[in-house]
Amino acid sequence: MSAISMILVVLVAFLAGIEGILDEFEFHQPLVACTLIGLVTGNFTAGIVLGGTLQMIALGWANIGAAVSPDAALASVASAIILVLGGQGVKGVPAAIAVAVPLAVAGLFLTMVVRTLAVPIVHAMDAAAEQGNIRKLEVWHILAICMQGIRIAIPAAALLFIPAKTVAGFLNSMPAWLTDGMAIGGGLVVAVGYALVINMMATKEVWPFFVLGFVVAAITQLTLIAIGAIGVALALIYLNLEKMGGSSNGGGGNNTGDPLGEILNDY
């Protein structure tokens, strides 16, 4: 791996660590982080496959009260680096996922350490706010956020200095029952992720589109671009129908402005 690629990988890891707290640009999401690392290292396809698989697993991770979910940022970055160093391409995705899950749990310890170190920073920010020193307040704020980025950047940089042969040997030495078991377990968690997405998005208006999506996905002759084009076309049709329903709403009756919703209500 070239020096430029290593610098870019550390930069992606730094941004992923920051976004794990900010949640603004979503760099910490597996689909984004793994894809970016695959892009800067010349393993774009493997990065997308790994990111997409981990993303469906991470959909089931959520903070509940004081219980913090596994660290998606460290899992994404570290597993992507291990996949790249292993040199197995897409075939190494199951092994990378097997490594990603323990790393996600280990990331909880790192974030606990960083959050503990952030406590005196919060007190310093309170003192700066009482003094009316906005500049000092901003500096402390940026420093606290950068600590979260360093939390991921340091392990990523350490992984980059491990010889590729060592990583490849480690991945090849993993027994089949472990990699296959993690792949099966990851598939089960993916089903949970799909269920969470459907539970959040499913309404009477969008259920027909879910049905059409599953049917169209079974047509193997269609490419992803074709399926995407069909989705865009359906979205445009829905928006036009919604506008037509809204424009005729002034005529009275039980028109709610959503033709598809009214049809479903009739049934």
C-alpha positions as CSV (number, residue, x, y, z in Angstrom):
1,M,0.0,0.0,0.0
2,S,1.4,3.4,-1.0
3,A,2.1,6.2,1.4
4,I,-0.7,8.3,-0.1
5,S,-3.2,5.5,0.3
6,M,-2.2,5.0,4.0
7,I,-2.6,8.8,4.7
8,L,-6.1,8.7,3.0
9,V,-7.1,5.6,5.0
10,V,-6.1,7.3,8.3
11,L,-8.0,10.4,7.2
12,V,-11.2,8.3,6.5
13,A,-10.7,6.7,9.9
14,F,-10.4,10.1,11.5
15,L,-13.6,11.3,9.9
16,A,-15.4,8.1,10.8
17,G,-14.5,8.6,14.4
18,I,-15.8,12.2,14.4
19,E,-19.0,11.2,12.6
20,G,-19.6,8.5,15.2
21,I,-20.5,11.4,17.5
22,L,-21.7,14.1,15.2
23,D,-23.9,12.0,12.9
24,E,-23.9,14.7,10.3
25,F,-22.3,13.4,7.2
26,E,-22.5,9.6,8.2
27,F,-18.8,8.8,7.5
28,H,-19.0,6.3,10.3
29,Q,-21.7,4.2,8.6
30,P,-20.2,0.9,7.2
31,L,-21.4,1.5,3.7
32,V,-19.6,4.9,3.5
33,A,-16.5,4.1,5.5
34,C,-15.7,0.7,3.9
35,T,-16.5,2.1,0.4
36,L,-14.1,5.0,0.9
37,I,-11.3,2.8,2.2
38,G,-11.8,0.5,-0.7
39,L,-11.7,3.5,-3.1
40,V,-8.5,4.9,-1.7
41,T,-6.8,1.5,-1.7
42,G,-7.9,0.3,-5.1
43,N,-10.3,-2.3,-3.7
44,F,-13.5,-0.5,-4.6
45,T,-15.7,-3.5,-5.2
46,A,-14.6,-5.4,-2.1
47,G,-15.2,-2.3,-0.1
48,I,-18.7,-1.8,-1.3
49,V,-19.6,-5.5,-0.7
50,L,-18.2,-5.4,2.8
51,G,-19.8,-2.1,3.6
52,G,-23.2,-3.2,2.4
53,T,-23.0,-6.4,4.4
54,L,-21.9,-4.6,7.6
55,Q,-24.5,-1.9,7.0
56,M,-27.3,-4.3,7.2
57,I,-25.8,-5.8,10.4
58,A,-25.3,-2.3,11.9
59,L,-29.0,-1.5,11.3
60,G,-29.8,-3.5,14.4
61,W,-27.3,-1.5,16.5
62,A,-28.9,1.3,18.5
63,N,-28.3,3.1,21.7
64,I,-31.0,2.4,24.3
65,G,-30.8,4.6,27.3
66,A,-27.4,4.4,28.9
67,A,-26.6,1.2,26.9
68,V,-24.3,2.2,24.0
69,S,-24.4,0.2,20.8
70,P,-21.3,-1.5,19.3
71,D,-18.9,0.9,17.6
72,A,-19.7,0.8,13.9
73,A,-16.9,3.2,13.1
74,L,-14.1,1.0,14.4
75,A,-15.7,-2.1,13.0
76,S,-16.0,-0.6,9.5
77,V,-12.6,0.9,9.3
78,A,-10.6,-2.0,10.9
79,S,-12.4,-4.7,9.0
80,A,-12.0,-2.8,5.7
81,I,-8.2,-2.4,6.3
82,I,-7.9,-6.1,7.2
83,L,-9.8,-7.0,4.0
84,V,-7.5,-4.9,1.9
85,L,-4.3,-6.2,3.6
86,G,-5.5,-9.8,3.3
87,G,-5.6,-9.5,-0.5
88,Q,-8.5,-11.9,-0.9
89,G,-10.9,-9.4,-2.4
90,V,-14.6,-10.1,-2.2
91,K,-13.9,-13.7,-1.1
92,G,-12.4,-12.3,2.1
93,V,-15.6,-10.5,3.2
94,P,-16.9,-13.3,5.5
95,A,-13.6,-13.4,7.3
96,A,-13.6,-9.6,7.6
97,I,-17.1,-9.7,9.0
98,A,-16.0,-12.3,11.6
99,V,-13.3,-9.9,12.7
100,A,-15.6,-6.8,12.6
101,V,-18.0,-8.0,15.2
102,P,-15.4,-8.4,18.0
103,L,-13.8,-5.1,17.0
104,A,-17.2,-3.3,17.3
105,V,-17.4,-4.5,20.9
106,A,-13.8,-3.5,21.6
107,G,-14.7,-0.1,20.3
108,L,-17.0,0.4,23.2
109,F,-13.9,0.4,25.5
110,L,-12.2,3.0,23.4
111,T,-15.2,5.3,23.4
112,M,-15.6,4.8,27.2
113,V,-12.0,6.0,27.6
114,V,-12.5,9.0,25.4
115,R,-15.8,10.0,27.0
116,T,-14.0,9.8,30.4
117,L,-11.3,12.1,29.2
118,A,-14.0,14.5,27.8
119,V,-15.4,15.1,31.3
120,P,-12.7,17.7,32.3
121,I,-13.1,19.3,28.9
122,V,-16.8,19.8,29.5
123,H,-15.9,21.5,32.8
124,A,-13.4,23.7,31.0
125,M,-16.1,24.6,28.4
126,D,-18.5,25.5,31.2
127,A,-15.9,27.8,32.7
128,A,-15.3,29.4,29.3
129,A,-19.0,30.0,28.9
130,E,-19.2,31.7,32.3
131,Q,-16.4,34.0,31.2
132,G,-18.1,34.7,27.9
133,N,-15.0,33.5,26.0
134,I,-16.6,32.0,22.9
135,R,-13.3,31.4,21.2
136,K,-12.0,29.3,24.0
137,L,-15.3,27.4,24.1
138,E,-15.0,26.6,20.4
139,V,-11.4,25.4,20.8
140,W,-12.4,23.0,23.6
141,H,-15.3,21.8,21.5
142,I,-13.1,21.1,18.5
143,L,-10.5,19.4,20.7
144,A,-13.2,17.1,22.2
145,I,-14.5,16.1,18.8
146,C,-10.9,15.5,17.4
147,M,-10.4,13.1,20.3
148,Q,-13.2,10.9,18.9
149,G,-11.5,11.0,15.5
150,I,-8.1,10.0,17.0
151,R,-9.9,7.1,18.8
152,I,-10.4,5.5,15.4
153,A,-7.4,6.9,13.5
154,I,-4.7,5.4,15.9
155,P,-5.9,1.8,15.6
156,A,-6.3,2.3,11.8
157,A,-2.7,3.5,11.5
158,A,-1.5,0.7,13.7
159,L,-3.2,-1.9,11.5
160,L,-1.5,-0.4,8.4
161,F,1.9,-1.2,9.7
162,I,1.1,-4.9,10.1
163,P,2.7,-6.9,7.2
164,A,0.1,-8.0,4.5
165,K,1.5,-11.5,4.7
166,T,0.7,-11.7,8.4
167,V,-2.8,-10.5,7.9
168,A,-3.4,-12.9,5.0
169,G,-2.0,-15.8,7.0
170,F,-4.3,-14.9,9.9
171,L,-7.4,-14.8,7.7
172,N,-6.4,-18.1,6.0
173,S,-5.9,-19.8,9.3
174,M,-9.4,-19.0,10.5
175,P,-11.4,-22.3,10.5
176,A,-14.2,-22.7,8.1
177,W,-16.7,-23.2,11.0
178,L,-15.9,-19.8,12.3
179,T,-16.1,-17.8,9.1
180,D,-19.2,-19.7,7.9
181,G,-20.8,-19.4,11.3
182,M,-20.2,-15.6,11.3
183,A,-21.5,-15.3,7.8
184,I,-24.7,-17.2,8.8
185,G,-25.1,-15.1,12.0
186,G,-24.5,-11.9,10.0
187,G,-27.2,-13.0,7.6
188,L,-29.7,-13.5,10.5
189,V,-28.8,-10.0,11.8
190,V,-29.3,-8.6,8.3
191,A,-32.9,-10.0,8.4
192,V,-33.4,-8.1,11.7
193,G,-32.0,-4.9,10.0
194,Y,-34.5,-5.3,7.2
195,A,-37.3,-5.8,9.7
196,L,-36.3,-2.6,11.5
197,V,-36.3,-0.6,8.2
198,I,-39.7,-2.0,7.1
199,N,-41.1,-1.3,10.6
200,M,-40.0,2.4,10.4
201,M,-40.9,3.0,6.7
202,A,-43.9,0.7,6.1
203,T,-47.2,2.6,5.7
204,K,-50.3,1.8,3.7
205,E,-48.9,4.1,0.9
206,V,-45.5,2.4,0.5
207,W,-46.4,-1.3,1.0
208,P,-47.2,-1.7,-2.7
209,F,-43.7,-0.5,-3.5
210,F,-42.2,-3.0,-1.1
211,V,-44.1,-5.8,-2.9
212,L,-43.0,-4.5,-6.3
213,G,-39.4,-4.3,-5.1
214,F,-39.2,-7.9,-3.9
215,V,-40.8,-9.1,-7.1
216,V,-38.5,-7.0,-9.4
217,A,-35.4,-8.2,-7.4
218,A,-36.2,-11.8,-8.4
219,I,-35.8,-10.9,-12.1
220,T,-32.1,-11.8,-12.6
221,Q,-31.9,-10.3,-16.1
222,L,-32.3,-6.8,-14.7
223,T,-29.2,-4.9,-13.6
224,L,-28.9,-2.7,-10.5
225,I,-29.1,0.3,-12.8
226,A,-32.3,-1.0,-14.3
227,I,-33.9,-1.6,-10.9
228,G,-32.8,1.8,-9.8
229,A,-34.4,3.4,-12.9
230,I,-37.7,1.5,-12.1
231,G,-37.6,2.8,-8.6
232,V,-37.1,6.4,-9.8
233,A,-39.9,6.0,-12.3
234,L,-42.3,4.7,-9.6
235,A,-41.3,7.6,-7.3
236,L,-42.1,10.1,-10.0
237,I,-45.4,8.5,-10.7
238,Y,-46.3,8.5,-7.0
239,L,-45.4,12.2,-6.7
240,N,-47.4,13.1,-9.7
241,L,-50.4,11.2,-8.4
242,E,-50.0,12.9,-5.1
243,K,-50.0,16.4,-6.7
244,M,-53.1,15.5,-8.8
245,G,-54.9,14.4,-5.6
246,G,-53.9,17.5,-3.8
247,S,-55.1,19.8,-6.6
248,S,-58.5,18.1,-6.7
249,N,-58.9,18.2,-2.9
250,G,-60.7,21.5,-3.0
251,G,-63.7,19.9,-4.8
252,G,-64.9,18.4,-1.5
253,G,-65.7,14.8,-0.7
254,N,-63.4,12.5,1.2
255,N,-60.3,13.1,-1.0
256,T,-57.3,13.1,1.3
257,G,-54.8,14.1,-1.3
258,D,-53.2,10.6,-1.6
259,P,-54.8,8.5,-4.3
260,L,-52.9,5.3,-3.4
261,G,-53.9,5.7,0.3
262,E,-57.6,6.2,-0.7
263,I,-57.5,3.0,-2.9
264,L,-56.0,1.0,0.0
265,N,-58.5,2.4,2.4
266,D,-61.3,1.3,0.1
267,Y,-60.0,-2.2,0.2
